[in-house]
Amino acid sequence: MAMTLLLSGLVAEALPVIERSGKYFRHLPAFTASILPILKDPNIASLRERWFAPLRNQAVFHNDAAVSESGLGLMKPAVPQDLARGSSESFLDTYYPTADVVAIMFIINAANETESPASFFSESIRAVVDVSARVCLAIDSVVGEALNEWGFVWEEIPPPAG
């Protein structure tokens, strides 16, 4: 769960950066071939609206009581129970994983996917992984062309002897 949130956060922050990078790199063929298709992809636009926006703008970076209440609202145990109780540092072993689950449940609730949360979650994670790979390849491509344009030359350095 933590890795999902981390990868989502990285991609959520990368997308606005690559949008703004057009100011400097729009003239490069790699920008046209790699970045623009990402920015114009309706599936990515939907992912940004339904997954990244509530995660970035509410659940993770700006957590508040409404997020917790919404996320916890989807968890309906058969028997009411405490999430955690205690005063030692081992309380954190429960707190952080629970906070991650609450954030994900909030996103599912915000997307109105309470009928099939498991499919929404798995489809969203698959999309996050796909988009992250596309973003990384696109950035690599644009940076390579920009460095080449600026006169940098690729040189293989042999490994140190011994």
C-alpha positions as CSV (number, residue, x, y, z in Angstrom):
1,M,0.0,0.0,0.0
2,A,2.8,2.4,0.9
3,M,4.6,1.7,-2.4
4,T,1.3,2.3,-4.3
5,L,0.9,5.7,-2.5
6,L,4.6,6.6,-3.1
7,L,4.5,5.8,-6.8
8,S,1.1,7.6,-7.2
9,G,2.6,10.7,-5.5
10,L,5.7,10.7,-7.7
11,V,3.6,10.4,-10.9
12,A,1.1,13.0,-9.6
13,E,3.9,15.4,-9.1
14,A,5.7,14.5,-12.4
15,L,2.7,15.2,-14.6
16,P,2.4,19.0,-14.0
17,V,6.2,19.2,-14.3
18,I,6.2,17.6,-17.7
19,E,3.3,19.9,-18.7
20,R,5.4,23.0,-17.8
21,S,8.5,21.5,-19.5
22,G,6.9,22.4,-22.8
23,K,8.1,26.0,-22.2
24,Y,11.7,24.7,-22.7
25,F,11.4,21.5,-24.8
26,R,8.4,21.8,-27.0
27,H,10.6,22.1,-30.1
28,L,12.2,18.7,-29.5
29,P,10.9,15.8,-31.5
30,A,11.0,13.7,-28.3
31,F,8.6,16.1,-26.6
32,T,6.1,15.8,-29.5
33,A,6.5,12.0,-29.7
34,S,6.7,11.2,-26.0
35,I,5.3,13.9,-23.7
36,L,2.3,15.2,-25.8
37,P,0.7,11.8,-26.1
38,I,0.8,11.4,-22.3
39,L,-0.7,14.9,-21.8
40,K,-3.5,14.3,-24.3
41,D,-4.4,10.7,-23.2
42,P,-8.0,10.7,-22.0
43,N,-7.3,7.6,-19.8
44,I,-4.5,9.6,-18.0
45,A,-6.8,12.6,-17.6
46,S,-9.4,10.3,-16.0
47,L,-6.7,8.8,-13.7
48,R,-5.6,12.3,-12.7
49,E,-9.1,13.3,-11.8
50,R,-10.3,10.1,-10.1
51,W,-7.0,8.9,-8.4
52,F,-4.3,11.5,-8.3
53,A,-6.3,14.6,-7.5
54,P,-8.1,13.3,-4.4
55,L,-4.9,11.6,-3.3
56,R,-2.6,14.5,-3.8
57,N,-5.0,17.4,-2.8
58,Q,-6.8,15.8,0.1
59,A,-5.7,12.4,1.3
60,V,-2.0,12.6,1.5
61,F,-0.6,16.1,1.4
62,H,-3.6,17.9,3.0
63,N,-5.0,15.2,5.3
64,D,-8.0,16.3,7.4
65,A,-10.8,14.9,9.5
66,A,-13.2,14.7,6.5
67,V,-10.7,12.4,4.6
68,S,-10.4,10.1,7.6
69,E,-14.2,10.0,8.2
70,S,-14.9,9.3,4.5
71,G,-12.2,6.6,4.3
72,L,-13.2,4.9,7.5
73,G,-16.9,5.1,6.4
74,L,-16.3,2.3,3.9
75,M,-14.8,0.0,6.5
76,K,-17.7,-1.8,8.0
77,P,-16.5,-4.6,10.3
78,A,-19.1,-7.2,11.4
79,V,-18.4,-6.4,15.0
80,P,-17.4,-2.8,16.1
81,Q,-13.8,-2.6,17.2
82,D,-11.0,-0.3,18.0
83,L,-8.5,0.4,15.3
84,A,-5.7,0.5,17.8
85,R,-5.1,1.1,21.4
86,G,-1.9,1.6,23.3
87,S,0.8,4.1,24.2
88,S,4.0,2.4,23.1
89,E,6.0,2.9,19.9
90,S,4.5,-0.3,18.5
91,F,1.3,1.7,18.1
92,L,2.9,3.0,14.9
93,D,3.0,-0.5,13.5
94,T,-0.8,-0.2,13.3
95,Y,-1.1,3.6,12.7
96,Y,0.8,4.0,9.4
97,P,-0.7,0.9,7.6
98,T,-4.2,2.0,8.7
99,A,-3.5,5.6,7.5
100,D,-2.6,4.2,4.1
101,V,-5.7,2.1,3.9
102,V,-7.8,5.1,5.0
103,A,-6.3,7.2,2.2
104,I,-7.0,4.5,-0.4
105,M,-10.6,4.1,0.9
106,F,-11.1,7.8,0.7
107,I,-10.0,7.8,-3.0
108,I,-12.4,4.9,-3.7
109,N,-15.2,6.8,-2.0
110,A,-14.3,10.1,-3.8
111,A,-14.5,8.3,-7.1
112,N,-17.9,6.9,-6.2
113,E,-16.6,3.4,-6.7
114,T,-18.2,1.8,-3.7
115,E,-20.0,-0.8,-5.7
116,S,-16.7,-2.4,-7.0
117,P,-13.8,-1.0,-5.0
118,A,-11.5,-4.0,-5.6
119,S,-11.7,-3.6,-9.4
120,F,-11.3,0.2,-9.2
121,F,-8.3,-0.3,-7.0
122,S,-6.6,-2.9,-9.2
123,E,-7.4,-1.0,-12.4
124,S,-6.1,2.2,-10.9
125,I,-2.9,0.6,-9.7
126,R,-2.3,-1.0,-13.1
127,A,-2.8,2.4,-14.7
128,V,-0.4,4.1,-12.2
129,V,2.3,1.6,-13.0
130,D,1.7,2.0,-16.8
131,V,1.7,5.8,-16.6
132,S,4.8,5.9,-14.5
133,A,6.7,3.8,-17.0
134,R,5.5,6.0,-19.9
135,V,6.5,9.2,-17.9
136,C,10.0,7.8,-17.1
137,L,10.6,6.8,-20.7
138,A,9.3,10.2,-22.0
139,I,11.5,12.2,-19.6
140,D,14.5,10.1,-20.5
141,S,13.9,10.7,-24.2
142,V,13.5,14.5,-23.8
143,V,16.5,14.8,-21.5
144,G,18.6,12.8,-23.9
145,E,17.6,15.0,-26.9
146,A,18.1,18.2,-24.9
147,L,21.6,17.2,-23.7
148,N,22.5,16.3,-27.3
149,E,21.2,19.7,-28.5
150,W,23.3,21.4,-25.9
151,G,26.4,19.7,-27.1
152,F,26.8,16.9,-24.6
153,V,28.3,13.7,-26.0
154,W,27.7,10.2,-24.7
155,E,30.8,8.5,-23.6
156,E,31.2,5.0,-22.2
157,I,33.5,5.0,-19.3
158,P,35.2,1.7,-18.6
159,P,34.8,0.2,-15.1
160,P,37.8,0.6,-12.8
161,A,40.4,-2.1,-13.1
162,G,40.7,-4.6,-10.3
